């Protein structure tokens, strides 16, 4: 039994030495790695091209001037690069890693704008699917629903409206995720929280929606207006439609 224990201890010691040697070998190899280049990859999203690979590369080279070919990979802080890239406008997430040959990869996921806040005398801004407030771009624009009015303009003072304006975000997402409403509702006028008006792609009527609540019920009433009232009265019979009152449609 004692011999067995001694033999077992010797085997364990030998394995430990092998493991230590392997770790030392890996660390030595890592210390010998040098930076050989960098590549930026932006994950493709249909009709969203706000993040430009060349711009990101230029920014990284400006922020990290010592990251030149031939420098030791131990001098390249991948985590710091990742955090910096995630501060750039329209970058939702970044993953930075290096392959065994010292080639650094930067993979980027973009924010997706779903609404544009329009201001007559100042810069516009976007709202992303996650409720982030984003700036506009000088090089690219995308066709999304517009928001205007005093209440909408005040949203640009915030960085994130997902929690503070969750009802409005739910309404924007409701429209954006429905194929018909996304095509039909071109914009909102929001002068106050309780006073939302909808503009249509087809039809001149302004739809008074009221507050961003009871979404399914109110949009069902708008759908009823399209399916039953318009065929009977015609598109030009009314200039104003209100669904903000519970249980009724007001047409004038």
Secondary structure, DSSP 8 states (H G I E B T S, - for coil): -HHHHHHHHHHHHHHHHHHHHHHHHHHHHHHH-B--EEEEEE--BTTB--S-HHHHHHHHHHHTTT--TTSBGGG--HHHHHHHHTTSTTEEEEEEEE-TTSEEEEEEEE--EEEEE--SSS--EEEETTSBEEE--SS-----EEEESHHHHHGGG-SB-TTTTHHHHHHHHHHHHSHHHHHHEEEEEEEETTEEEEEESS-S-EEEEESS-SHHHHHHHHHHIIIIIHHHH-TTS-SEEE--STT--EE-
